[in-house]
Amino acid sequence: MIGKNISNWYKKHGRKDLPWRLNITPYKVWISELILQQTKVKTGTEYFHRFIEKYPTLDSIKSASEDDILALWKGLGYYRRANYIFEAKEIIFKTFNGIFPESYDDLIRLPGVGQSTAGAILSIAYNKPFPILDGNVKRLISRYFYKKNFDEKVFWGLSKQSIDQDDPYSFQQGAMDIGATICVPIKPLCNQCPLKKGCKSFKLNSFPTLRRKRVAKKQVNINFQVIVKGKTIAMTKNSTLGFWKNLWLLPHEIVKENKPTTVHNLSHRQLNLEFVSLPEAENMTFFSFKEVLNLTTPKPISDKLLEICK
């Protein structure tokens, strides 16, 4: 019954005006799913419009370079998602002859496409009954079934058994919308929820907060070299760090210890960054202050460049 309730609610109240829900294609669903990872809808909408304006179809992105895609991602963060788009579209054209995959097994071969993203593409673009488990759906499941602790296998099972087999598209869109607009983390709007009659948390007036064991972030100490020559500055394209792949950085090295002036947190790493001014060096690529501000750089580097080039 939960599946039908969610589907029926979506047909009446769902956010059907979101840009990735208009003129749906598997390609657009894929792009939107990657953009919306770690990104709020308002910001995601802006970047989705920007991306689709440049590359409206799968065929249009065929000749795009990784730098082209990274440039569109500038300012959004989590640049690995842009790398994934480039790597995945290369596979689509080389392995799948430019046809977007329609099966789960083929989809998860694409970089950046895990079980939940594959489920979203299959259910939304192809109306096939595959589960998803994003943050909103996890919260919905934990409250409806009153699960205090996250168990991946259990939650995937509950997500799968809840699907409206007759209308997976409306179900998945509705589940995400209810989680985002009604079953919100703080002060859920239970009186507006179509699931309240069967919701264990509503009956108990107790809303479990899912907790996962925190893993200590790896500490990475990086010294960045600020090498200025007149109105130009040395930059290098990253190919050595295990993150910020192919982004432009100041010349750098990983060190055992440093005196960080900036601390930047990634998903699994804490970056302790020290910026050191050095005299002119040989065999460096220099960019003018105007040019360097147009390069695709991660936020701590962008901030430092703005400070230097102002």
Backbone as CSV, one residue per row, in Angstrom:
resi,resn,N_x,N_y,N_z,CA_x,CA_y,CA_z,C_x,C_y,C_z
1,MET,0.820,-1.213,0.000,0.000,0.000,0.000,0.855,1.264,0.000
2,ILE,2.016,1.201,0.641,2.887,2.380,0.694,3.243,2.842,-0.718
3,GLY,3.457,1.896,-1.627,3.834,2.247,-2.990,2.756,3.034,-3.699
4,LYS,1.509,2.555,-3.651,0.395,3.248,-4.301,0.159,4.620,-3.680
5,ASN,0.268,4.700,-2.363,0.064,5.992,-1.691,1.068,7.031,-2.184
6,ILE,2.310,6.606,-2.325,3.351,7.538,-2.781,3.113,7.936,-4.238
7,SER,2.794,6.964,-5.094,2.556,7.264,-6.511,1.374,8.209,-6.681
8,ASN,0.286,7.937,-5.980,-0.905,8.789,-6.093,-0.622,10.196,-5.587
9,TRP,0.149,10.283,-4.502,0.502,11.614,-3.977,1.319,12.384,-5.002
10,TYR,2.280,11.713,-5.638,3.130,12.407,-6.606,2.314,12.952,-7.769
11,LYS,1.351,12.187,-8.248,0.549,12.630,-9.389,-0.222,13.909,-9.074
12,LYS,-0.561,14.099,-7.803,-1.318,15.298,-7.412,-0.417,16.433,-6.935
13,HIS,0.657,16.096,-6.224,1.422,17.127,-5.515,2.913,17.173,-5.860
14,GLY,3.396,16.295,-6.707,4.833,16.208,-6.971,5.405,17.442,-7.647
15,ARG,6.720,17.592,-7.512,7.419,18.747,-8.104,7.716,18.461,-9.582
16,LYS,6.674,18.492,-10.387,6.806,18.113,-11.800,7.477,19.188,-12.636
17,ASP,7.682,20.371,-12.056,8.291,21.464,-12.816,9.817,21.490,-12.702
18,LEU,10.402,20.574,-11.948,11.861,20.519,-11.890,12.396,20.221,-13.292
19,PRO,13.457,20.902,-13.712,13.879,20.817,-15.117,14.235,19.418,-15.593
20,TRP,14.748,18.575,-14.711,15.118,17.211,-15.127,13.896,16.295,-15.207
21,ARG,12.724,16.829,-14.848,11.492,16.051,-14.989,10.678,16.487,-16.210
22,LEU,11.248,17.358,-17.011,10.602,17.809,-18.237,11.306,17.153,-19.422
23,ASN,10.540,16.610,-20.344,11.116,15.958,-21.528,12.212,14.964,-21.120
24,ILE,11.824,14.012,-20.304,12.776,13.075,-19.689,13.454,12.178,-20.719
25,THR,14.771,12.063,-20.564,15.564,11.088,-21.320,16.515,10.415,-20.333
26,PRO,16.990,9.209,-20.627,17.966,8.570,-19.735,19.193,9.445,-19.515
27,TYR,19.640,10.121,-20.558,20.807,11.008,-20.462,20.563,12.119,-19.446
28,LYS,19.409,12.781,-19.523,19.113,13.879,-18.600,18.979,13.383,-17.164
29,VAL,18.375,12.215,-16.996,18.260,11.653,-15.641,19.649,11.383,-15.075
30,TRP,20.513,10.818,-15.873,21.895,10.525,-15.450,22.618,11.798,-15.037
31,ILE,22.575,12.826,-15.881,23.248,14.086,-15.559,22.672,14.688,-14.285
32,SER,21.354,14.688,-14.151,20.733,15.284,-12.962,21.099,14.521,-11.696
33,GLU,21.154,13.199,-11.782,21.496,12.404,-10.603,22.913,12.713,-10.121
34,LEU,23.845,12.895,-11.037,25.218,13.209,-10.632,25.313,14.631,-10.094
35,ILE,24.632,15.565,-10.721,24.662,16.950,-10.236,24.071,17.047,-8.834
36,LEU,22.995,16.309,-8.576,22.280,16.444,-7.303,22.930,15.687,-6.150
37,GLN,23.955,14.893,-6.434,24.700,14.278,-5.338,25.446,15.372,-4.583
38,GLN,25.229,15.473,-3.291,25.905,16.464,-2.441,25.541,17.906,-2.820
39,THR,24.410,18.109,-3.510,24.048,19.444,-3.982,22.568,19.702,-3.722
40,LYS,22.234,20.891,-3.226,20.839,21.257,-3.004,20.142,21.516,-4.333
41,VAL,18.814,21.351,-4.334,18.038,21.455,-5.568,18.197,22.820,-6.225
42,LYS,18.198,23.890,-5.448,18.305,25.235,-6.033,19.606,25.383,-6.822
43,THR,20.714,24.991,-6.215,22.005,25.064,-6.904,22.056,24.067,-8.053
44,GLY,21.533,22.867,-7.818,21.522,21.845,-8.853,20.757,22.278,-10.089
45,THR,19.662,23.008,-9.886,18.864,23.495,-11.012,19.685,24.420,-11.898
46,GLU,20.422,25.321,-11.271,21.262,26.261,-12.021,22.298,25.521,-12.860
47,TYR,22.971,24.550,-12.264,24.019,23.826,-12.984,23.441,22.859,-14.020
48,PHE,22.260,22.313,-13.737,21.623,21.440,-14.725,21.279,22.233,-15.983
49,HIS,20.692,23.418,-15.799,20.374,24.269,-16.951,21.640,24.586,-17.745
50,ARG,22.705,24.923,-17.022,23.970,25.267,-17.677,24.500,24.083,-18.486
51,PHE,24.438,22.909,-17.890,24.981,21.715,-18.545,24.157,21.339,-19.775
52,ILE,22.837,21.322,-19.623,21.966,20.887,-20.715,21.922,21.920,-21.835
53,GLU,22.118,23.170,-21.506,22.196,24.186,-22.556,23.405,23.929,-23.458
54,LYS,24.508,23.502,-22.842,25.733,23.220,-23.598,25.667,21.853,-24.280
55,TYR,25.175,20.860,-23.542,25.114,19.486,-24.059,23.702,18.932,-23.841
56,PRO,22.762,19.256,-24.731,21.363,18.875,-24.520,21.062,17.392,-24.715
57,THR,21.924,16.698,-25.438,21.685,15.279,-25.731,22.968,14.477,-25.549
58,LEU,22.812,13.173,-25.523,23.983,12.300,-25.416,24.908,12.495,-26.613
59,ASP,24.354,12.597,-27.802,25.184,12.791,-28.997,25.991,14.082,-28.919
60,SER,25.404,15.108,-28.306,26.084,16.410,-28.266,27.310,16.413,-27.369
61,ILE,27.386,15.466,-26.440,28.521,15.438,-25.507,29.635,14.517,-26.006
62,LYS,29.407,13.863,-27.119,30.358,12.864,-27.620,31.769,13.418,-27.754
63,SER,31.914,14.607,-28.321,33.248,15.159,-28.590,33.769,16.047,-27.462
64,ALA,33.020,16.167,-26.374,33.448,17.024,-25.262,34.698,16.460,-24.599
65,SER,35.648,17.334,-24.305,36.849,16.922,-23.573,36.559,16.946,-22.080
66,GLU,37.458,16.350,-21.319,37.296,16.384,-19.864,37.383,17.817,-19.358
67,ASP,38.244,18.623,-19.951,38.345,20.033,-19.560,37.046,20.775,-19.831
68,ASP,36.376,20.455,-20.940,35.090,21.091,-21.255,34.069,20.816,-20.159
69,ILE,34.013,19.571,-19.727,33.032,19.181,-18.710,33.404,19.763,-17.352
70,LEU,34.684,19.741,-17.012,35.134,20.330,-15.745,34.825,21.820,-15.696
71,ALA,34.945,22.506,-16.831,34.668,23.946,-16.868,33.210,24.230,-16.526
72,LEU,32.297,23.380,-16.987,30.880,23.558,-16.664,30.609,23.296,-15.188
73,TRP,31.465,22.504,-14.568,31.303,22.119,-13.160,31.905,23.161,-12.214
74,LYS,32.601,24.137,-12.747,33.350,25.080,-11.924,32.447,25.742,-10.887
75,GLY,32.854,25.647,-9.623,32.106,26.243,-8.528,31.140,25.295,-7.849
76,LEU,30.837,24.152,-8.475,29.881,23.215,-7.886,30.533,22.303,-6.855
77,GLY,31.837,22.058,-7.012,32.533,21.190,-6.067,32.350,19.712,-6.386
78,TYR,32.979,18.867,-5.581,32.945,17.417,-5.812,33.192,17.130,-7.296
79,TYR,34.343,17.592,-7.768,34.656,17.535,-9.200,34.788,16.117,-9.735
80,ARG,34.923,15.159,-8.849,35.027,13.773,-9.319,33.795,13.389,-10.127
81,ARG,32.666,14.015,-9.823,31.441,13.729,-10.578,31.598,14.117,-12.046
82,ALA,32.275,15.231,-12.293,32.512,15.662,-13.677,33.463,14.700,-14.382
83,ASN,34.497,14.234,-13.653,35.387,13.216,-14.227,34.594,11.968,-14.610
84,TYR,33.658,11.581,-13.735,32.846,10.393,-13.997,32.015,10.556,-15.272
85,ILE,31.456,11.750,-15.467,30.647,11.976,-16.670,31.495,11.781,-17.919
86,PHE,32.703,12.350,-17.893,33.586,12.191,-19.053,33.930,10.719,-19.273
87,GLU,34.340,10.037,-18.207,34.748,8.635,-18.332,33.581,7.755,-18.784
88,ALA,32.393,8.043,-18.241,31.225,7.229,-18.584,30.779,7.448,-20.022
89,LYS,30.797,8.684,-20.487,30.344,8.921,-21.871,31.326,8.298,-22.862
90,GLU,32.605,8.232,-22.506,33.566,7.549,-23.367,33.209,6.065,-23.493
91,ILE,32.821,5.453,-22.384,32.426,4.038,-22.404,31.142,3.849,-23.204
92,ILE,30.194,4.766,-23.031,28.917,4.652,-23.750,29.144,4.635,-25.260
93,PHE,30.046,5.482,-25.736,30.274,5.547,-27.180,31.187,4.429,-27.687
94,LYS,32.120,3.996,-26.847,33.050,2.949,-27.297,32.480,1.543,-27.115
95,THR,31.772,1.333,-26.010,31.288,-0.011,-25.679,29.834,-0.237,-26.084
96,PHE,29.016,0.807,-25.941,27.581,0.663,-26.204,27.135,1.366,-27.485
97,ASN,28.108,1.717,-28.327,27.804,2.313,-29.636,26.933,3.569,-29.545
98,GLY,27.143,4.339,-28.487,26.426,5.603,-28.351,24.982,5.466,-27.919
99,ILE,24.598,4.276,-27.470,23.231,4.050,-26.987,23.268,3.941,-25.466
100,PHE,22.443,4.740,-24.799,22.476,4.737,-23.334,22.011,3.375,-22.815
101,PRO,22.751,2.781,-21.875,22.408,1.445,-21.368,21.001,1.389,-20.769
102,GLU,20.348,0.243,-20.944,18.991,0.055,-20.430,18.910,-1.025,-19.357
103,SER,20.015,-1.689,-19.069,19.991,-2.751,-18.064,20.828,-2.348,-16.856
104,TYR,20.472,-2.918,-15.719,21.199,-2.629,-14.480,22.665,-3.025,-14.600
105,ASP,22.918,-4.209,-15.129,24.299,-4.698,-15.227,25.159,-3.799,-16.103
106,ASP,24.575,-3.253,-17.159,25.338,-2.352,-18.025,25.530,-0.985,-17.372
107,LEU,24.506,-0.508,-16.690,24.597,0.821,-16.071,25.686,0.883,-15.010
108,ILE,25.781,-0.154,-14.182,26.770,-0.078,-13.101,28.195,-0.273,-13.607
109,ARG,28.350,-0.512,-14.892,29.697,-0.525,-15.483,30.197,0.898,-15.723
110,LEU,29.299,1.859,-15.671,29.682,3.243,-15.920,30.282,3.858,-14.660
111,PRO,31.425,4.517,-14.757,32.017,5.187,-13.593,31.024,6.170,-12.971
112,GLY,30.936,6.140,-11.646,30.057,7.066,-10.941,28.625,6.607,-10.818
113,VAL,28.290,5.473,-11.429,26.922,4.950,-11.345,26.917,3.744,-10.413
114,GLY,26.387,3.949,-9.217,26.260,2.864,-8.256,24.845,2.326,-8.262
115,GLN,24.518,1.555,-7.253,23.219,0.882,-7.205,22.060,1.875,-7.193
116,SER,22.183,2.946,-6.405,21.078,3.896,-6.296,20.911,4.726,-7.564
117,THR,22.024,5.186,-8.140,21.937,5.965,-9.379,21.386,5.110,-10.511
118,ALA,21.822,3.856,-10.591,21.284,2.947,-11.606,19.785,2.747,-11.403
119,GLY,19.378,2.590,-10.145,17.958,2.426,-9.852,17.142,3.638,-10.249
120,ALA,17.706,4.828,-10.015,17.003,6.060,-10.387,16.830,6.150,-11.899
121,ILE,17.891,5.848,-12.644,17.814,5.910,-14.110,16.793,4.903,-14.635
122,LEU,16.835,3.680,-14.122,15.938,2.636,-14.613,14.481,2.923,-14.272
123,SER,14.227,3.413,-13.071,12.841,3.651,-12.668,12.278,4.935,-13.267
124,ILE,13.105,5.975,-13.366,12.609,7.267,-13.844,12.607,7.344,-15.369
125,ALA,13.679,6.898,-16.000,13.772,7.006,-17.461,13.084,5.846,-18.183
126,TYR,13.098,4.664,-17.560,12.558,3.479,-18.233,11.323,2.896,-17.533
127,ASN,10.919,3.483,-16.403,9.753,3.030,-15.632,9.864,1.555,-15.244
128,LYS,11.087,1.154,-14.853,11.325,-0.213,-14.407,11.425,-0.235,-12.881
129,PRO,10.924,-1.282,-12.225,10.875,-1.315,-10.757,12.207,-1.666,-10.101
130,PHE,13.081,-0.673,-10.007,14.361,-0.847,-9.321,14.416,0.116,-8.133
131,PRO,14.958,-0.332,-6.998,14.998,0.522,-5.808,16.089,1.580,-5.884
132,ILE,15.887,2.637,-5.120,16.929,3.640,-4.906,17.080,3.833,-3.406
133,LEU,18.182,4.438,-3.004,18.418,4.639,-1.575,19.264,5.893,-1.373
134,ASP,18.688,7.041,-1.761,19.383,8.297,-1.487,19.044,8.745,-0.068
135,GLY,19.547,9.896,0.336,19.358,10.349,1.709,17.905,10.527,2.091
136,ASN,17.103,11.074,1.177,15.688,11.289,1.467,14.940,9.973,1.635
137,VAL,15.239,9.010,0.788,14.561,7.717,0.861,14.992,6.954,2.116
138,LYS,16.251,7.051,2.486,16.710,6.419,3.735,15.916,6.946,4.930
139,ARG,15.749,8.260,4.970,15.022,8.868,6.089,13.560,8.421,6.090
140,LEU,12.961,8.371,4.924,11.572,7.937,4.799,11.415,6.506,5.302
141,ILE,12.315,5.631,4.894,12.257,4.226,5.301,12.485,4.085,6.800
142,SER,13.477,4.798,7.326,13.800,4.658,8.751,12.617,5.065,9.615
143,ARG,11.868,6.081,9.178,10.735,6.558,9.972,9.492,5.699,9.766
144,TYR,9.208,5.363,8.527,7.995,4.583,8.254,8.063,3.220,8.939
145,PHE,9.214,2.570,8.853,9.380,1.233,9.439,10.024,1.286,10.829
146,TYR,10.325,2.476,11.296,10.958,2.727,12.595,12.252,1.919,12.757
147,LYS,13.207,2.256,11.912,14.524,1.629,11.974,15.521,2.638,12.539
148,LYS,16.063,2.326,13.710,16.961,3.269,14.386,18.383,3.226,13.848
149,ASN,18.769,2.100,13.320,20.141,1.940,12.843,20.141,1.570,11.363
150,PHE,21.089,2.129,10.652,21.163,1.861,9.217,21.847,0.528,8.965
151,ASP,21.122,-0.360,8.321,21.660,-1.637,7.859,21.423,-1.673,6.353
152,GLU,22.492,-1.617,5.594,22.363,-1.452,4.141,21.486,-2.528,3.506
153,LYS,21.705,-3.776,3.866,20.937,-4.868,3.267,19.456,-4.747,3.604
154,VAL,19.160,-4.434,4.860,17.766,-4.295,5.296,17.090,-3.139,4.569
155,PHE,17.772,-1.999,4.478,17.174,-0.817,3.852,16.949,-1.027,2.353
156,TRP,17.888,-1.691,1.687,17.676,-1.978,0.269,16.469,-2.890,0.092
157,GLY,16.323,-3.854,0.981,15.177,-4.759,0.909,13.858,-4.028,1.101
158,LEU,13.815,-3.108,2.073,12.597,-2.337,2.324,12.289,-1.394,1.171
159,SER,13.335,-0.805,0.604,13.135,0.075,-0.548,12.543,-0.709,-1.719
160,LYS,13.065,-1.900,-1.940,12.591,-2.731,-3.057,11.153,-3.186,-2.849
161,GLN,10.819,-3.610,-1.629,9.477,-4.138,-1.383,8.408,-3.045,-1.391
162,SER,8.827,-1.787,-1.244,7.875,-0.678,-1.188,7.460,-0.167,-2.564
163,ILE,8.205,-0.501,-3.610,7.974,0.060,-4.949,6.569,-0.255,-5.458
164,ASP,5.958,0.733,-6.072,4.715,0.524,-6.808,5.089,-0.131,-8.141
165,GLN,4.837,-1.404,-8.259,5.245,-2.158,-9.446,4.558,-1.663,-10.718
166,ASP,3.398,-1.049,-10.575,2.657,-0.558,-11.741,3.133,0.812,-12.209
167,ASP,3.796,1.545,-11.330,4.222,2.903,-11.694,5.499,3.278,-10.939
168,PRO,6.602,2.597,-11.248,7.867,2.896,-10.559,8.290,4.351,-10.711
169,TYR,8.007,4.951,-11.867,8.389,6.347,-12.112,7.773,7.271,-11.061
170,SER,6.445,7.239,-10.937,5.776,8.129,-9.979,6.181,7.801,-8.550
171,PHE,6.369,6.511,-8.272,6.763,6.119,-6.918,8.104,6.724,-6.526
172,GLN,9.112,6.568,-7.373,10.443,7.053,-7.006,10.483,8.574,-6.920
173,GLN,9.847,9.251,-7.860,9.807,10.712,-7.791,9.078,11.155,-6.526
174,GLY,7.978,10.468,-6.213,7.210,10.820,-5.026,7.969,10.558,-3.740
175,ALA,8.667,9.417,-3.670,9.444,9.101,-2.467,10.507,10.162,-2.214
176,MET,11.185,10.584,-3.282,12.212,11.616,-3.128,11.595,12.954,-2.731
177,ASP,10.424,13.275,-3.306,9.774,14.550,-2.989,9.240,14.580,-1.564
178,ILE,8.641,13.486,-1.121,8.135,13.438,0.258,9.295,13.575,1.238
179,GLY,10.389,12.889,0.954,11.561,12.995,1.818,12.153,14.386,1.837
180,ALA,12.078,15.085,0.704,12.698,16.409,0.597,11.815,17.529,1.121
181,THR,10.488,17.360,1.061,9.590,18.476,1.385,8.687,18.239,2.590
182,ILE,8.453,16.977,2.962,7.541,16.671,4.071,8.265,15.935,5.195
183,CYS,8.876,14.820,4.865,9.586,14.023,5.873,11.007,14.562,6.025
184,VAL,11.081,15.838,6.390,12.356,16.552,6.458,13.094,16.189,7.752
185,PRO,14.402,16.436,7.815,15.175,16.012,8.991,14.674,16.593,10.309
186,ILE,14.319,17.874,10.307,13.872,18.539,11.534,12.434,19.006,11.356
187,LYS,11.590,18.708,12.329,10.178,19.088,12.320,9.453,18.610,11.060
188,PRO,9.358,17.293,10.886,8.639,16.757,9.725,7.173,17.186,9.733
189,LEU,6.621,17.393,8.544,5.245,17.880,8.395,4.301,16.686,8.276
190,CYS,4.165,15.958,9.359,3.449,14.682,9.328,1.990,14.821,8.899
191,ASN,1.339,15.927,9.256,-0.070,16.090,8.903,-0.289,16.214,7.401
192,GLN,0.782,16.517,6.658,0.673,16.613,5.202,1.110,15.329,4.504
193,CYS,1.567,14.366,5.275,2.188,13.172,4.691,1.143,12.113,4.324
194,PRO,1.192,11.587,3.113,0.242,10.543,2.704,0.514,9.185,3.351
195,LEU,1.613,9.086,4.092,2.001,7.804,4.683,1.747,7.738,6.182
196,LYS,1.154,8.784,6.750,1.101,8.867,8.216,0.290,7.734,8.857
197,LYS,-0.716,7.211,8.160,-1.536,6.152,8.752,-0.736,4.884,9.013
198,GLY,0.238,4.603,8.164,1.029,3.392,8.348,2.394,3.636,8.945
199,CYS,2.718,4.901,9.232,4.064,5.264,9.687,4.238,4.974,11.173
200,LYS,5.185,4.115,11.506,5.416,3.751,12.900,5.942,4.928,13.712
201,SER,6.776,5.753,13.108,7.313,6.904,13.837,6.209,7.890,14.191
202,PHE,5.259,8.080,13.276,4.135,8.985,13.543,3.288,8.449,14.693
203,LYS,3.042,7.144,14.686,2.237,6.542,15.748,2.923,6.655,17.105
204,LEU,4.242,6.497,17.109,5.002,6.543,18.361,5.397,7.963,18.750
205,ASN,5.206,8.901,17.809,5.675,10.280,18.001,7.157,10.291,18.374
206,SER,7.898,9.452,17.675,9.339,9.327,17.899,10.002,9.123,16.543
207,PHE,10.999,9.954,16.267,11.603,9.941,14.938,13.090,9.601,15.043
208,PRO,13.437,8.358,14.685,14.843,7.939,14.816,15.760,8.735,13.904
209,THR,16.924,9.040,14.417,17.957,9.699,13.623,18.996,8.655,13.251
210,LEU,19.118,8.411,11.971,20.073,7.391,11.530,21.490,7.810,11.856
211,ARG,22.219,6.920,12.443,23.612,7.206,12.778,24.496,6.123,12.175
212,ARG,25.539,6.570,11.512,26.528,5.631,10.983,27.847,5.879,11.692
213,LYS,28.585,4.816,11.857,29.870,4.936,12.536,30.766,5.916,11.788
214,ARG,31.261,6.895,12.517,32.128,7.884,11.893,33.531,7.325,11.716
215,VAL,34.045,7.526,10.532,35.404,7.084,10.236,36.305,8.311,10.224
216,ALA,37.400,8.235,10.961,38.319,9.373,11.016,38.852,9.681,9.623
217,LYS,38.855,10.957,9.282,39.342,11.361,7.968,40.864,11.274,7.910
218,LYS,41.341,10.858,6.759,42.782,10.806,6.540,43.332,12.225,6.463
219,GLN,44.411,12.480,7.191,45.047,13.793,7.177,46.061,13.856,6.030
220,VAL,45.908,14.849,5.177,46.832,15.037,4.057,47.406,16.447,4.138
221,ASN,48.723,16.534,4.282,49.401,17.833,4.376,49.988,18.186,3.013
222,ILE,49.587,19.326,2.481,50.054,19.741,1.153,50.629,21.147,1.235
223,ASN,51.809,21.304,0.698,52.405,22.635,0.552,52.229,23.093,-0.893
224,PHE,51.582,24.233,-1.059,51.406,24.828,-2.380,52.412,25.955,-2.562
225,GLN,53.008,25.988,-3.732,54.044,26.979,-4.023,53.448,28.120,-4.844
226,VAL,53.538,29.311,-4.304,53.048,30.500,-4.996,54.237,31.137,-5.709
227,ILE,54.285,30.976,-7.027,55.416,31.472,-7.825,54.877,32.517,-8.798
228,VAL,55.134,33.774,-8.489,54.611,34.888,-9.285,55.745,35.536,-10.063
229,LYS,55.512,35.785,-11.346,56.481,36.471,-12.197,55.748,37.621,-12.880
230,GLY,55.975,38.823,-12.375,55.235,39.974,-12.893,53.760,39.813,-12.603
231,LYS,52.952,39.832,-13.660,51.510,39.639,-13.515,51.099,38.249,-14.000
232,THR,52.016,37.280,-13.807,51.707,35.893,-14.161,51.990,34.995,-12.963
233,ILE,51.394,33.810,-12.974,51.554,32.885,-11.854,51.662,31.459,-12.384
234,ALA,52.507,30.659,-11.735,52.735,29.276,-12.161,51.576,28.383,-11.723
235,MET,51.135,27.520,-12.650,50.065,26.564,-12.366,50.425,25.217,-12.987
236,THR,49.834,24.169,-12.458,50.067,22.829,-12.994,48.765,22.042,-12.955
237,LYS,48.579,21.180,-13.934,47.371,20.348,-13.963,47.609,19.106,-13.112
238,ASN,46.714,18.859,-12.172,46.912,17.780,-11.213,46.793,16.398,-11.859
239,SER,47.835,15.609,-11.683,47.804,14.219,-12.154,48.371,13.266,-11.108
240,THR,48.702,13.795,-9.933,49.385,12.973,-8.926,48.562,12.753,-7.663
241,LEU,47.759,13.720,-7.269,46.955,13.556,-6.065,45.804,12.593,-6.348
242,GLY,45.330,11.935,-5.320,44.216,10.999,-5.487,42.864,11.675,-5.464
243,PHE,42.820,12.957,-5.657,41.584,13.743,-5.683,41.857,14.965,-6.555
244,TRP,40.817,15.726,-6.859,40.947,16.904,-7.734,41.575,16.518,-9.073
245,LYS,41.152,15.383,-9.602,41.731,14.856,-10.836,41.599,15.846,-11.996
246,ASN,42.742,16.153,-12.618,42.826,17.012,-13.806,42.351,18.447,-13.583
247,LEU,42.273,18.871,-12.324,42.022,20.286,-12.046,43.355,21.027,-12.020
248,TRP,43.284,22.331,-12.237,44.495,23.150,-12.175,44.799,23.529,-10.732
249,LEU,46.068,23.381,-10.360,46.520,23.686,-9.005,47.792,24.513,-9.079
250,LEU,48.119,25.138,-7.967,49.461,25.689,-7.812,50.438,24.519,-7.702
251,PRO,51.701,24.694,-8.109,52.687,23.628,-7.894,52.652,23.184,-6.431
252,HIS,52.810,21.899,-6.186,52.562,21.410,-4.828,53.356,20.145,-4.534
253,GLU,53.389,19.811,-3.262,53.966,18.541,-2.818,53.311,18.134,-1.509
254,ILE,53.161,16.827,-1.336,52.655,16.300,-0.071,53.822,16.181,0.898
255,VAL,53.629,16.655,2.117,54.699,16.653,3.116,54.216,15.959,4.387
256,LYS,55.172,15.567,5.219,54.812,14.907,6.476,54.198,15.888,7.462
257,GLU,54.758,17.089,7.494,54.255,18.108,8.418,54.251,19.454,7.713
258,ASN,53.322,20.311,8.118,53.341,21.688,7.624,52.618,22.587,8.614
259,LYS,52.571,23.854,8.289,51.871,24.827,9.124,50.705,25.374,8.308
260,PRO,49.579,24.660,8.325,48.482,25.005,7.423,47.862,26.370,7.721
261,THR,47.590,27.089,6.656,46.835,28.345,6.767,45.386,28.124,6.357
262,THR,45.138,26.988,5.720,43.781,26.636,5.288,43.554,25.152,5.528
263,VAL,42.394,24.820,6.065,41.991,23.423,6.217,40.752,23.212,5.348
264,HIS,40.813,22.215,4.485,39.707,21.951,3.550,39.289,20.495,3.692
265,ASN,37.999,20.273,3.909,37.502,18.919,4.127,36.882,18.337,2.867
266,LEU,37.328,17.136,2.511,36.694,16.336,1.477,35.917,15.216,2.171
267,SER,35.269,14.377,1.400,34.442,13.325,1.994,35.221,12.444,2.966
268,HIS,36.426,12.041,2.580,37.189,11.095,3.395,38.569,11.619,3.779
269,ARG,38.811,12.879,3.494,40.127,13.440,3.793,39.996,14.831,4.389
270,GLN,40.936,15.150,5.262,41.108,16.532,5.708,42.405,17.038,5.110
271,LEU,42.316,18.078,4.312,43.494,18.630,3.655,44.015,19.812,4.453
272,ASN,45.248,19.718,4.892,45.912,20.800,5.617,46.835,21.515,4.630
273,LEU,46.459,22.719,4.252,47.118,23.402,3.143,47.960,24.574,3.630
274,GLU,49.210,24.581,3.192,50.100,25.709,3.467,50.536,26.302,2.125
275,PHE,50.475,27.623,2.042,50.883,28.317,0.820,52.215,29.010,1.074
276,VAL,53.194,28.679,0.246,54.557,29.181,0.442,54.977,29.969,-0.792
277,SER,55.370,31.214,-0.601,55.846,32.033,-1.722,57.278,31.652,-2.068
278,LEU,57.531,31.425,-3.346,58.864,31.052,-3.812,59.287,31.982,-4.944
279,PRO,60.596,32.144,-5.130,61.076,32.951,-6.256,60.801,32.229,-7.569
280,GLU,61.102,32.862,-8.649,60.869,32.302,-9.980,61.523,30.930,-10.115
281,ALA,60.829,30.011,-10.771,61.349,28.653,-10.967,61.331,28.309,-12.451
282,GLU,62.129,27.309,-12.817,62.219,26.903,-14.215,61.194,25.812,-14.533
283,ASN,60.936,25.648,-15.834,60.062,24.586,-16.336,58.662,24.627,-15.730
284,MET,58.146,25.825,-15.570,56.801,26.002,-15.047,55.920,26.633,-16.126
285,THR,54.626,26.329,-16.080,53.667,26.952,-16.989,53.037,28.137,-16.275
286,PHE,53.162,29.309,-16.893,52.646,30.528,-16.270,51.397,31.016,-17.008
287,PHE,50.474,31.544,-16.227,49.258,32.139,-16.773,49.147,33.572,-16.269
288,SER,48.576,34.435,-17.092,48.334,35.801,-16.637,47.286,35.777,-15.536
289,PHE,47.253,36.841,-14.731,46.275,36.908,-13.651,44.849,36.781,-14.199
290,LYS,44.607,37.329,-15.381,43.273,37.241,-15.982,42.968,35.812,-16.420
291,GLU,43.942,35.168,-17.041,43.745,33.801,-17.531,43.542,32.814,-16.392
292,VAL,44.307,32.979,-15.325,44.303,31.983,-14.256,42.951,31.918,-13.550
293,LEU,42.239,33.047,-13.523,40.938,33.062,-12.859,39.874,32.328,-13.667
294,ASN,40.178,32.031,-14.923,39.242,31.277,-15.758,39.528,29.778,-15.766
295,LEU,40.625,29.366,-15.128,40.932,27.939,-15.049,39.985,27.256,-14.064
296,THR,39.767,25.964,-14.262,38.934,25.206,-13.330,39.803,24.734,-12.175
297,THR,39.539,25.301,-11.006,40.343,25.031,-9.815,39.430,24.714,-8.638
298,PRO,39.873,23.905,-7.674,39.071,23.664,-6.472,39.006,24.921,-5.616
299,LYS,38.018,24.978,-4.742,37.723,26.212,-4.013,38.906,26.804,-3.247
300,PRO,39.679,26.029,-2.481,40.778,26.669,-1.750,41.814,27.306,-2.663
301,ILE,41.987,26.744,-3.856,42.921,27.334,-4.817,42.287,28.567,-5.450
302,SER,41.008,28.491,-5.785,40.302,29.659,-6.332,40.368,30.832,-5.371
303,ASP,40.141,30.550,-4.096,40.180,31.616,-3.083,41.564,32.249,-3.005
304,LYS,42.601,31.417,-3.042,43.966,31.940,-2.961,44.302,32.757,-4.201
305,LEU,43.874,32.303,-5.366,44.146,33.040,-6.602,43.452,34.395,-6.603
306,LEU,42.235,34.441,-6.095,41.531,35.722,-6.003,42.286,36.685,-5.096
307,GLU,42.832,36.153,-4.021,43.615,36.969,-3.084,44.881,37.497,-3.758
308,ILE,45.542,36.662,-4.544,46.800,37.046,-5.194,46.556,38.022,-6.340
309,CYS,45.503,37.772,-7.112,45.293,38.507,-8.369,44.429,39.756,-8.224
310,LYS,43.981,40.054,-7.027,43.078,41.202,-6.869,43.800,42.516,-7.164
